[in-house]
Amino acid sequence: MVTLSYWDFIGEEALSKVFPDGFPGWALEHAGIMETSLMLSLHPHLVNMSLAPTNEPAVFPPYDVLPPDPGLTPASGCLVSPVKATVEKGRILYETAVNAIAKVVRQHKEK
């Protein structure tokens, strides 16, 4: 068994194509450009971009406080706006992740 997360296989080359204005960081990408682009590419019928929130990126302190302050998360639940998501960006992310993950699976299949 191999346990992995697709985002660990998205390198700088793909990030620079998907985020030409700069990558906001993994902490903000929940329901953002990356995941919305993947859904546009894989399941476009499930995405309604007219409902995409346009909120500014969430701002978090560089430390954790428990219990977490729910006021730090925008009401939409999106930590960064997904309005710049596209099918092409989704294809870049998908191909990058699938190719890298397939390589890992092939390496461990032989063991």
N, C-alpha and C positions, 0 to 999 in steps of 0.2 A: 504494500500500500504506500502511496505517495500522497502526502497532504500538502496542498499548496494554494495560493491565492493568485488569481490571474494578474492582478496589478503589480505583483512582484516581478513580472516578466515584461513590463512596459519600460523600456530604457529611454535614455535621453534623446535618441534620434526620433522615436515615435512621439515623445512628449513635445519636442520642438515643432513637429508638424501639427499636432492637435492643439497646442497652446502657443501660437506664434507670438502672442502678447505676454507670454510668461506663464509658467505653471503655478497655480495658486497653492499647491501643496496637497499631499494626500489627506490631511485632516479636513480639508474643505470639499473634497470631491464627492461626498455622499449625495446622490441624486443630482449631480452637477453635469458638466459637459461630457465627461467620460462615460458615465453610465447611461445618460440620455442618448449620446451618440451610438453606443452599442445597441440600445433598444431600437433606435431609428434604423440601424443597419439590419438587425436580426428580426425584429417584429414591429415594423412601422405602423401597422394597424392598431397597435396598443398605445401609440404616442399621439397626444394632441398638443402640439407646440403652442397653440393659441392660449393654453392654460399655463405655460411655463412662467414661473415667477421671475420678476426682474429685480429682486432684492440685491442690495450690496452684499459682498462677502461677509460672513460672520467674523467676528473678532473674538479670539479667546486669549486668556492670559497664558503665559508659558508654564503653567503649573495646573494641577488638578485640585479642586475643592470638592469635598463630599459632604452632603449630597450636592450633585451638580446644580448649577443655577439654570433653570429652564429658560430664563430670559435671554440667555446668550444665543439660543437657537432661534432663527427667524420663524415666524408663524407658519411659513410654507413648509418648513422642515428641510428645505434645500439650503445648504450652507454656503453655496455659491450659485448664482443664476445659471441655468442650463441653456439660455437663449442662443448661445453660439454653437450648440450641438448640431452636427450634420451627419448625414449618412456616410459621407467620405471619411470623416474622422472615426466613425464607428468601424468602418472597414479596416482602417489603419490599425486601430487598437485590436480588433479581432484577429487579424492576420498576424500581427506581432505576437500576441499572447499565444495563439494556437500553435504557431511554428515553434516557439520557445518551449512550450509545455510538451509538445510532441517529442521534442529532442530529449527532454528529461525522462519522459515515459519510456522511450526507446532505450535509453541508457540503463534504466532500472529493470526493464523487461528481460534483459540478457543475464541478469544476476541470479 
